[in-house]
Amino acid sequence: MKRESLVAVLALALCLGTVLAASGNVDKKGMVCMINDEVLNSPGVAVEHNGKTYYGCCEMCKEKMKKDPSKYVTAKDLVSGQKVDKADAFIYGLDGKAYYFANEANRKAFAEDPDRYFKK
C-alpha cells in the first residue's frame, strides 16, 4: 500500500510540474525572474530600480540586479525587434522561459507562432 501511495504522489508531482511549465501569458510580473528570464512556480523577490519594480527568483538575483541593473532591466521584443523595459512589458512564458513584448498585439502574435520569431 505504501508503494502505491508513493507512486500516486510522484505522478501528481509530475503533473503539477507540467502544468506549471505550461505556455501562456504571464500577467503577474512577480512570477518571473527577470534576471534569468524564467517563469517561476512561486512569487519572486521584488527589486526597486528608478521607481519601477523588477523581480528575481532569489536574494542572489536581487543582488545582481542592484549591482548592474542596466544588464537586466530591458529585453528585446521578438516581434518588433524593439527594446522593452521588463517592468512595463507584456510577458509570455514558453517552456519555462519568459519573453517580453512592447504590447499585447506583439505578445499575441508570438503566442500564435513562436517558431516564426526564433528564426529571426
N, CA, C and O atoms as a GROMACS GRO file, in nm:
protein
  480
    1MET      N    1   0.082  -0.120   0.000
    1MET     CA    2   0.000   0.000   0.000
    1MET      C    3   0.087   0.126   0.000
    1MET      O    4   0.053   0.225  -0.066
    2LYS      N    5   0.199   0.124   0.075
    2LYS     CA    6   0.285   0.240   0.080
    2LYS      C    7   0.343   0.271  -0.058
    2LYS      O    8   0.354   0.388  -0.096
    3ARG      N    9   0.380   0.167  -0.130
    3ARG     CA   10   0.439   0.186  -0.263
    3ARG      C   11   0.338   0.253  -0.356
    3ARG      O   12   0.374   0.343  -0.432
    4GLU      N   13   0.213   0.211  -0.352
    4GLU     CA   14   0.109   0.269  -0.436
    4GLU      C   15   0.087   0.416  -0.402
    4GLU      O   16   0.065   0.498  -0.492
    5SER      N   17   0.093   0.450  -0.275
    5SER     CA   18   0.079   0.590  -0.233
    5SER      C   19   0.194   0.674  -0.285
    5SER      O   20   0.174   0.786  -0.332
    6LEU      N   21   0.315   0.620  -0.276
    6LEU     CA   22   0.432   0.690  -0.324
    6LEU      C   23   0.423   0.713  -0.475
    6LEU      O   24   0.454   0.822  -0.523
    7VAL      N   25   0.381   0.614  -0.548
    7VAL     CA   26   0.364   0.626  -0.693
    7VAL      C   27   0.260   0.734  -0.725
    7VAL      O   28   0.279   0.814  -0.817
    8ALA      N   29   0.152   0.736  -0.651
    8ALA     CA   30   0.047   0.836  -0.674
    8ALA      C   31   0.098   0.977  -0.646
    8ALA      O   32   0.068   1.070  -0.722
    9VAL      N   33   0.175   0.993  -0.540
    9VAL     CA   34   0.231   1.124  -0.507
    9VAL      C   35   0.329   1.170  -0.614
    9VAL      O   36   0.327   1.286  -0.655
   10LEU      N   37   0.414   1.080  -0.660
   10LEU     CA   38   0.510   1.114  -0.767
   10LEU      C   39   0.438   1.151  -0.896
   10LEU      O   40   0.478   1.245  -0.964
   11ALA      N   41   0.334   1.079  -0.930
   11ALA     CA   42   0.257   1.110  -1.050
   11ALA      C   43   0.192   1.248  -1.040
   11ALA      O   44   0.192   1.323  -1.137
   12LEU      N   45   0.139   1.280  -0.923
   12LEU     CA   46   0.078   1.411  -0.902
   12LEU      C   47   0.182   1.521  -0.915
   12LEU      O   48   0.157   1.624  -0.976
   13ALA      N   49   0.299   1.499  -0.857
   13ALA     CA   50   0.406   1.598  -0.865
   13ALA      C   51   0.448   1.622  -1.010
   13ALA      O   52   0.471   1.736  -1.049
   14LEU      N   53   0.458   1.516  -1.088
   14LEU     CA   54   0.494   1.531  -1.230
   14LEU      C   55   0.387   1.608  -1.304
   14LEU      O   56   0.420   1.692  -1.388
   15CYS      N   57   0.262   1.582  -1.276
   15CYS     CA   58   0.153   1.655  -1.341
   15CYS      C   59   0.156   1.802  -1.306
   15CYS      O   60   0.139   1.887  -1.394
   16LEU      N   61   0.179   1.834  -1.179
   16LEU     CA   62   0.185   1.973  -1.137
   16LEU      C   63   0.302   2.044  -1.204
   16LEU      O   64   0.288   2.159  -1.247
   17GLY      N   65   0.415   1.978  -1.212
   17GLY     CA   66   0.531   2.038  -1.279
   17GLY      C   67   0.502   2.068  -1.423
   17GLY      O   68   0.545   2.172  -1.475
   18THR      N   69   0.431   1.980  -1.490
   18THR     CA   70   0.395   2.002  -1.629
   18THR      C   71   0.300   2.119  -1.643
   18THR      O   72   0.316   2.202  -1.732
   19VAL      N   73   0.202   2.127  -1.556
   19VAL     CA   74   0.106   2.238  -1.562
   19VAL      C   75   0.176   2.370  -1.537
   19VAL      O   76   0.151   2.468  -1.607
   20LEU      N   77   0.265   2.373  -1.437
   20LEU     CA   78   0.334   2.497  -1.405
   20LEU      C   79   0.430   2.540  -1.516
   20LEU      O   80   0.459   2.659  -1.529
   21ALA      N   81   0.479   2.446  -1.595
   21ALA     CA   82   0.570   2.479  -1.703
   21ALA      C   83   0.496   2.506  -1.834
   21ALA      O   84   0.558   2.528  -1.937
   22ALA      N   85   0.363   2.503  -1.829
   22ALA     CA   86   0.283   2.524  -1.949
   22ALA      C   87   0.308   2.664  -2.006
   22ALA      O   88   0.350   2.755  -1.934
   23SER      N   89   0.281   2.679  -2.133
   23SER     CA   90   0.300   2.806  -2.200
   23SER      C   91   0.178   2.894  -2.185
   23SER      O   92   0.066   2.845  -2.171
   24GLY      N   93   0.200   3.025  -2.188
   24GLY     CA   94   0.088   3.118  -2.184
   24GLY      C   95   0.128   3.255  -2.134
   24GLY      O   96   0.243   3.280  -2.097
   25ASN      N   97   0.029   3.344  -2.133
   25ASN     CA   98   0.051   3.480  -2.085
   25ASN      C   99   0.088   3.477  -1.937
   25ASN      O  100   0.034   3.399  -1.860
   26VAL      N  101   0.181   3.562  -1.900
   26VAL     CA  102   0.219   3.579  -1.760
   26VAL      C  103   0.182   3.722  -1.723
   26VAL      O  104   0.254   3.816  -1.756
   27ASP      N  105   0.070   3.737  -1.655
   27ASP     CA  106   0.022   3.870  -1.621
   27ASP      C  107   0.069   3.918  -1.485
   27ASP      O  108   0.060   4.037  -1.454
   28LYS      N  109   0.119   3.827  -1.403
   28LYS     CA  110   0.174   3.865  -1.272
   28LYS      C  111   0.325   3.868  -1.284
   28LYS      O  112   0.391   3.764  -1.282
   29LYS      N  113   0.378   3.988  -1.297
   29LYS     CA  114   0.522   4.003  -1.320
   29LYS      C  115   0.606   3.941  -1.209
   29LYS      O  116   0.720   3.900  -1.232
   30GLY      N  117   0.551   3.933  -1.088
   30GLY     CA  118   0.622   3.872  -0.977
   30GLY      C  119   0.647   3.724  -0.994
   30GLY      O  120   0.722   3.664  -0.916
   31MET      N  121   0.587   3.665  -1.094
   31MET     CA  122   0.607   3.523  -1.123
   31MET      C  123   0.716   3.500  -1.228
   31MET      O  124   0.725   3.392  -1.287
   32VAL      N  125   0.798   3.602  -1.249
   32VAL     CA  126   0.907   3.593  -1.347
   32VAL      C  127   1.038   3.637  -1.283
   32VAL      O  128   1.043   3.742  -1.218
   33CYS      N  129   1.142   3.559  -1.301
   33CYS     CA  130   1.276   3.602  -1.262
   33CYS      C  131   1.329   3.680  -1.381
   33CYS      O  132   1.361   3.623  -1.485
   34MET      N  133   1.339   3.811  -1.366
   34MET     CA  134   1.382   3.897  -1.475
   34MET      C  135   1.534   3.899  -1.490
   34MET      O  136   1.587   3.962  -1.581
   35ILE      N  137   1.602   3.830  -1.402
   35ILE     CA  138   1.748   3.814  -1.414
   35ILE      C  139   1.777   3.696  -1.506
   35ILE      O  140   1.859   3.707  -1.598
   36ASN      N  141   1.711   3.584  -1.481
   36ASN     CA  142   1.731   3.462  -1.560
   36ASN      C  143   1.627   3.444  -1.670
   36ASN      O  144   1.635   3.349  -1.748
   37ASP      N  145   1.529   3.534  -1.676
   37ASP     CA  146   1.420   3.527  -1.775
   37ASP      C  147   1.348   3.392  -1.769
   37ASP      O  148   1.330   3.325  -1.871
   38GLU      N  149   1.309   3.355  -1.648
   38GLU     CA  150   1.239   3.228  -1.626
   38GLU      C  151   1.106   3.253  -1.557
   38GLU      O  152   1.094   3.342  -1.472
   39VAL      N  153   1.005   3.174  -1.593
   39VAL     CA  154   0.876   3.178  -1.526
   39VAL      C  155   0.891   3.096  -1.398
   39VAL      O  156   0.942   2.984  -1.400
   40LEU      N  157   0.844   3.153  -1.287
   40LEU     CA  158   0.860   3.091  -1.156
   40LEU      C  159   0.735   3.015  -1.114
   40LEU      O  160   0.625   3.042  -1.163
   41ASN      N  161   0.752   2.920  -1.023
   41ASN     CA  162   0.639   2.846  -0.967
   41ASN      C  163   0.582   2.916  -0.844
   41ASN      O  164   0.472   2.884  -0.800
   42SER      N  165   0.658   3.011  -0.789
   42SER     CA  166   0.611   3.089  -0.674
   42SER      C  167   0.662   3.232  -0.690
   42SER      O  168   0.758   3.255  -0.765
   43PRO      N  169   0.600   3.327  -0.622
   43PRO     CA  170   0.640   3.467  -0.639
   43PRO      C  171   0.788   3.491  -0.610
   43PRO      O  172   0.845   3.431  -0.519
   44GLY      N  173   0.847   3.578  -0.690
   44GLY     CA  174   0.988   3.611  -0.675
   44GLY      C  175   1.011   3.722  -0.574
   44GLY      O  176   0.921   3.761  -0.500
   45VAL      N  177   1.134   3.772  -0.572
   45VAL     CA  178   1.179   3.875  -0.481
   45VAL      C  179   1.177   4.008  -0.556
   45VAL      O  180   1.239   4.021  -0.661
   46ALA      N  181   1.106   4.107  -0.501
   46ALA     CA  182   1.095   4.238  -0.567
   46ALA      C  183   1.224   4.318  -0.552
   46ALA      O  184   1.290   4.315  -0.447
   47VAL      N  185   1.259   4.389  -0.659
   47VAL     CA  186   1.376   4.477  -0.660
   47VAL      C  187   1.332   4.610  -0.721
   47VAL      O  188   1.286   4.614  -0.835
   48GLU      N  189   1.345   4.717  -0.646
   48GLU     CA  190   1.309   4.850  -0.694
   48GLU      C  191   1.427   4.913  -0.767
   48GLU      O  192   1.541   4.904  -0.721
   49HIS      N  193   1.399   4.977  -0.880
   49HIS     CA  194   1.502   5.048  -0.956
   49HIS      C  195   1.435   5.160  -1.035
   49HIS      O  196   1.345   5.135  -1.114
   50ASN      N  197   1.480   5.283  -1.014
   50ASN     CA  198   1.426   5.400  -1.084
   50ASN      C  199   1.273   5.407  -1.078
   50ASN      O  200   1.208   5.440  -1.178
   51GLY      N  201   1.217   5.377  -0.963
   51GLY     CA  202   1.073   5.387  -0.945
   51GLY      C  203   0.991   5.274  -1.003
   51GLY      O  204   0.868   5.280  -1.005
   52LYS      N  205   1.057   5.170  -1.050
   52LYS     CA  206   0.987   5.054  -1.108
   52LYS      C  207   1.024   4.929  -1.030
   52LYS      O  208   1.127   4.924  -0.963
   53THR      N  209   0.937   4.828  -1.039
   53THR     CA  210   0.962   4.704  -0.969
   53THR      C  211   0.997   4.593  -1.067
   53THR      O  212   0.924   4.567  -1.162
   54TYR      N  213   1.108   4.529  -1.042
   54TYR     CA  214   1.156   4.414  -1.118
   54TYR      C  215   1.159   4.296  -1.021
   54TYR      O  216   1.146   4.316  -0.900
   55TYR      N  217   1.175   4.175  -1.071
   55TYR     CA  218   1.173   4.058  -0.985
   55TYR      C  219   1.288   3.964  -1.016
   55TYR      O  220   1.331   3.950  -1.130
   56GLY      N  221   1.336   3.900  -0.910
   56GLY     CA  222   1.435   3.795  -0.921
   56GLY      C  223   1.380   3.673  -0.852
   56GLY      O  224   1.279   3.680  -0.782
   57CYS      N  225   1.446   3.560  -0.869
   57CYS     CA  226   1.395   3.438  -0.807
   57CYS      C  227   1.451   3.417  -0.667
   57CYS      O  228   1.398   3.336  -0.591
   58CYS      N  229   1.557   3.490  -0.632
   58CYS     CA  230   1.622   3.468  -0.502
   58CYS      C  231   1.701   3.592  -0.462
   58CYS      O  232   1.709   3.689  -0.537
   59GLU      N  233   1.758   3.588  -0.344
   59GLU     CA  234   1.838   3.702  -0.296
   59GLU      C  235   1.961   3.726  -0.383
   59GLU      O  236   2.005   3.840  -0.399
   60MET      N  237   2.018   3.620  -0.440
   60MET     CA  238   2.134   3.636  -0.527
   60MET      C  239   2.097   3.716  -0.652
   60MET      O  240   2.173   3.802  -0.697
   61CYS      N  241   1.979   3.688  -0.707
   61CYS     CA  242   1.932   3.764  -0.823
   61CYS      C  243   1.908   3.910  -0.785
   61CYS      O  244   1.939   4.001  -0.861
   62LYS      N  245   1.853   3.930  -0.666
   62LYS     CA  246   1.828   4.066  -0.618
   62LYS      C  247   1.960   4.144  -0.612
   62LYS      O  248   1.965   4.260  -0.653
   63GLU      N  249   2.063   4.082  -0.563
   63GLU     CA  250   2.194   4.147  -0.555
   63GLU      C  251   2.253   4.174  -0.694
   63GLU      O  252   2.314   4.279  -0.716
   64LYS      N  253   2.235   4.080  -0.787
   64LYS     CA  254   2.282   4.102  -0.925
   64LYS      C  255   2.213   4.223  -0.985
   64LYS      O  256   2.278   4.305  -1.050
   65MET      N  257   2.082   4.235  -0.964
   65MET     CA  258   2.005   4.347  -1.018
   65MET      C  259   2.053   4.479  -0.958
   65MET      O  260   2.069   4.578  -1.030
   66LYS      N  261   2.075   4.480  -0.830
   66LYS     CA  262   2.121   4.603  -0.764
   66LYS      C  263   2.260   4.643  -0.810
   66LYS      O  264   2.291   4.761  -0.822
   67LYS      N  265   2.345   4.544  -0.836
   67LYS     CA  266   2.484   4.568  -0.875
   67LYS      C  267   2.495   4.624  -1.017
   67LYS      O  268   2.574   4.715  -1.042
   68ASP      N  269   2.416   4.571  -1.111
   68ASP     CA  270   2.425   4.612  -1.251
   68ASP      C  271   2.287   4.609  -1.317
   68ASP      O  272   2.261   4.525  -1.404
   69PRO      N  273   2.198   4.701  -1.277
   69PRO     CA  274   2.060   4.697  -1.328
   69PRO      C  275   2.050   4.709  -1.480
   69PRO      O  276   1.961   4.649  -1.540
   70SER      N  277   2.138   4.785  -1.542
   70SER     CA  278   2.128   4.803  -1.688
   70SER      C  279   2.138   4.672  -1.764
   70SER      O  280   2.090   4.661  -1.877
   71LYS      N  281   2.198   4.574  -1.703
   71LYS     CA  282   2.215   4.442  -1.765
   71LYS      C  283   2.084   4.362  -1.766
   71LYS      O  284   2.068   4.269  -1.846
   72TYR      N  285   1.990   4.398  -1.676
   72TYR     CA  286   1.872   4.314  -1.657
   72TYR      C  287   1.737   4.381  -1.679
   72TYR      O  288   1.636   4.311  -1.685
   73VAL      N  289   1.730   4.512  -1.690
   73VAL     CA  290   1.600   4.579  -1.693
   73VAL      C  291   1.533   4.582  -1.831
   73VAL      O  292   1.414   4.612  -1.840
   74THR      N  293   1.606   4.551  -1.936
   74THR     CA  294   1.547   4.553  -2.069
   74THR      C  295   1.561   4.419  -2.140
   74THR      O  296   1.644   4.336  -2.105
   75ALA      N  297   1.477   4.401  -2.241
   75ALA     CA  298   1.481   4.282  -2.325
   75ALA      C  299   1.439   4.323  -2.466
   75ALA      O  300   1.389   4.434  -2.488
   76LYS      N  301   1.461   4.234  -2.560
   76LYS     CA  302   1.422   4.260  -2.698
   76LYS      C  303   1.286   4.194  -2.725
   76LYS      O  304   1.267   4.076  -2.699
   77ASP      N  305   1.194   4.273  -2.777
   77ASP     CA  306   1.064   4.223  -2.822
   77ASP      C  307   1.092   4.145  -2.950
   77ASP      O  308   1.136   4.203  -3.049
   78LEU      N  309   1.068   4.014  -2.950
   78LEU     CA  310   1.100   3.930  -3.065
   78LEU      C  311   1.013   3.959  -3.187
   78LEU      O  312   1.051   3.924  -3.299
   79VAL      N  313   0.899   4.021  -3.168
   79VAL     CA  314   0.811   4.051  -3.281
   79VAL      C  315   0.852   4.182  -3.350
   79VAL      O  316   0.867   4.185  -3.472
   80SER      N  317   0.870   4.288  -3.271
   80SER     CA  318   0.902   4.419  -3.330
   80SER      C  319   1.052   4.446  -3.337
   80SER      O  320   1.096   4.531  -3.414
   81GLY      N  321   1.130   4.375  -3.256
   81GLY     CA  322   1.273   4.399  -3.252
   81GLY      C  323   1.312   4.515  -3.161
   81GLY      O  324   1.430   4.544  -3.145
   82GLN      N  325   1.213   4.583  -3.102
   82GLN     CA  326   1.246   4.698  -3.018
   82GLN      C  327   1.282   4.656  -2.876
   82GLN      O  328   1.245   4.549  -2.829
   83LYS      N  329   1.356   4.743  -2.810
   83LYS     CA  330   1.395   4.721  -2.672
   83LYS      C  331   1.277   4.758  -2.582
   83LYS      O  332   1.215   4.863  -2.600
   84VAL      N  333   1.247   4.671  -2.484
   84VAL     CA  334   1.138   4.698  -2.391
   84VAL      C  335   1.188   4.688  -2.247
   84VAL      O  336   1.278   4.611  -2.215
   85ASP      N  337   1.126   4.768  -2.162
   85ASP     CA  338   1.156   4.764  -2.019
   85ASP      C  339   1.078   4.647  -1.961
   85ASP      O  340   0.956   4.639  -1.978
   86LYS      N  341   1.146   4.556  -1.892
   86LYS     CA  342   1.081   4.436  -1.840
   86LYS      C  343   0.971   4.468  -1.740
   86LYS      O  344   0.873   4.394  -1.730
   87ALA      N  345   0.984   4.577  -1.666
   87ALA     CA  346   0.882   4.614  -1.568
   87ALA      C  347   0.752   4.656  -1.635
   87ALA      O  348   0.645   4.645  -1.575
   88ASP      N  349   0.758   4.704  -1.759
   88ASP     CA  350   0.641   4.751  -1.832
   88ASP      C  351   0.592   4.652  -1.937
   88ASP      O  352   0.484   4.669  -1.993
   89ALA      N  353   0.670   4.550  -1.964
   89ALA     CA  354   0.646   4.459  -2.076
   89ALA      C  355   0.526   4.367  -2.054
   89ALA      O  356   0.483   4.341  -1.941
   90PHE      N  357   0.473   4.318  -2.165
   90PHE     CA  358   0.375   4.210  -2.166
   90PHE      C  359   0.459   4.083  -2.176
   90PHE      O  360   0.547   4.073  -2.262
   91ILE      N  361   0.433   3.986  -2.090
   91ILE     CA  362   0.520   3.869  -2.079
   91ILE      C  363   0.447   3.743  -2.123
   91ILE      O  364   0.329   3.723  -2.093
   92TYR      N  365   0.520   3.658  -2.195
   92TYR     CA  366   0.467   3.528  -2.237
   92TYR      C  367   0.568   3.423  -2.192
   92TYR      O  368   0.688   3.437  -2.214
   93GLY      N  369   0.518   3.317  -2.130
   93GLY     CA  370   0.604   3.208  -2.088
   93GLY      C  371   0.595   3.092  -2.186
   93GLY      O  372   0.486   3.052  -2.226
   94LEU      N  373   0.710   3.038  -2.224
   94LEU     CA  374   0.715   2.925  -2.315
   94LEU      C  375   0.818   2.827  -2.263
   94LEU      O  376   0.937   2.857  -2.259
   95ASP      N  377   0.772   2.709  -2.223
   95ASP     CA  378   0.860   2.606  -2.169
   95ASP      C  379   0.947   2.657  -2.054
   95ASP      O  380   1.064   2.622  -2.043
   96GLY      N  381   0.887   2.741  -1.968
   96GLY     CA  382   0.957   2.792  -1.851
   96GLY      C  383   1.039   2.917  -1.874
   96GLY      O  384   1.087   2.977  -1.778
   97LYS      N  385   1.056   2.958  -1.998
   97LYS     CA  386   1.134   3.078  -2.030
   97LYS      C  387   1.038   3.196  -2.052
   97LYS      O  388   0.930   3.179  -2.108
   98ALA      N  389   1.078   3.314  -2.007
   98ALA     CA  390   0.996   3.435  -2.021
   98ALA      C  391   1.042   3.517  -2.141
   98ALA      O  392   1.162   3.536  -2.164
   99TYR      N  393   0.945   3.565  -2.217
   99TYR     CA  394   0.970   3.653  -2.332
   99TYR      C  395   0.890   3.780  -2.311
   99TYR      O  396   0.778   3.776  -2.260
  100TYR      N  397   0.947   3.894  -2.349
  100TYR     CA  398   0.892   4.025  -2.318
  100TYR      C  399   0.850   4.097  -2.446
  100TYR      O  400   0.919   4.091  -2.548
  101PHE      N  401   0.735   4.167  -2.438
  101PHE     CA  402   0.681   4.234  -2.557
  101PHE      C  403   0.634   4.375  -2.524
  101PHE      O  404   0.595   4.405  -2.411
  102ALA      N  405   0.641   4.462  -2.624
  102ALA     CA  406   0.604   4.602  -2.606
  102ALA      C  407   0.454   4.621  -2.589
  102ALA      O  408   0.410   4.717  -2.526
  103ASN      N  409   0.376   4.531  -2.645
  103ASN     CA  410   0.230   4.547  -2.637
  103ASN      C  411   0.161   4.411  -2.648
  103ASN      O  412   0.224   4.310  -2.679
  104GLU      N  413   0.032   4.411  -2.623
  104GLU     CA  414  -0.047   4.288  -2.624
  104GLU      C  415  -0.052   4.226  -2.764
  104GLU      O  416  -0.049   4.103  -2.778
  105ALA      N  417  -0.058   4.310  -2.868
  105ALA     CA  418  -0.063   4.258  -3.005
  105ALA      C  419   0.062   4.177  -3.038
  105ALA      O  420   0.053   4.071  -3.101
  106ASN      N  421   0.178   4.224  -2.996
  106ASN     CA  422   0.303   4.152  -3.022
  106ASN      C  423   0.307   4.022  -2.944
  106ASN      O  424   0.351   3.919  -2.995
  107ARG      N  425   0.260   4.026  -2.819
  107ARG     CA  426   0.257   3.904  -2.738
  107ARG      C  427   0.165   3.801  -2.803
  107ARG      O  428   0.197   3.682  -2.807
  108LYS      N  429   0.051   3.846  -2.852
  108LYS     CA  430  -0.045   3.755  -2.916
  108LYS      C  431   0.014   3.696  -3.044
  108LYS      O  432  -0.001   3.576  -3.070
  109ALA      N  433   0.081   3.778  -3.123
  109ALA     CA  434   0.143   3.729  -3.247
  109ALA      C  435   0.247   3.621  -3.216
  109ALA      O  436   0.254   3.519  -3.284
  110PHE      N  437   0.326   3.645  -3.114
  110PHE     CA  438   0.427   3.547  -3.073
  110PHE      C  439   0.360   3.417  -3.027
  110PHE      O  440   0.403   3.308  -3.065
  111ALA      N  441   0.256   3.430  -2.946
  111ALA     CA  442   0.186   3.312  -2.891
  111ALA      C  443   0.128   3.225  -3.002
  111ALA      O  444   0.124   3.103  -2.988
  112GLU      N  445   0.084   3.286  -3.110
  112GLU     CA  446   0.023   3.212  -3.220
  112GLU      C  447   0.125   3.130  -3.299
  112GLU      O  448   0.090   3.027  -3.356
  113ASP      N  449   0.251   3.176  -3.305
  113ASP     CA  450   0.352   3.105  -3.383
  113ASP      C  451   0.493   3.138  -3.333
  113ASP      O  452   0.568   3.206  -3.402
  114PRO      N  453   0.530   3.090  -3.214
  114PRO     CA  454   0.661   3.124  -3.158
  114PRO      C  455   0.779   3.090  -3.249
  114PRO      O  456   0.876   3.165  -3.256
  115ASP      N  457   0.772   2.977  -3.317
  115ASP     CA  458   0.885   2.934  -3.402
  115ASP      C  459   0.919   3.038  -3.508
  115ASP      O  460   1.035   3.052  -3.546
  116ARG      N  461   0.821   3.107  -3.555
  116ARG     CA  462   0.843   3.211  -3.657
  116ARG      C  463   0.941   3.317  -3.607
  116ARG      O  464   1.020   3.369  -3.686
  117TYR      N  465   0.936   3.349  -3.480
  117TYR     CA  466   1.018   3.459  -3.427
  117TYR      C  467   1.156   3.413  -3.378
  117TYR      O  468   1.244   3.495  -3.356
  118PHE      N  469   1.174   3.284  -3.363
  118PHE     CA  470   1.306   3.234  -3.325
  118PHE      C  471   1.398   3.226  -3.445
  118PHE      O  472   1.520   3.217  -3.428
  119LYS      N  473   1.344   3.230  -3.563
  119LYS     CA  474   1.424   3.221  -3.685
  119LYS      C  475   1.489   3.354  -3.722
  119LYS      O  476   1.580   3.358  -3.804
  120LYS      N  477   1.441   3.463  -3.662
  120LYS     CA  478   1.493   3.597  -3.696
  120LYS      C  479   1.633   3.617  -3.646
  120LYS      O  480   1.691   3.724  -3.665
   0.00000   0.00000   0.00000
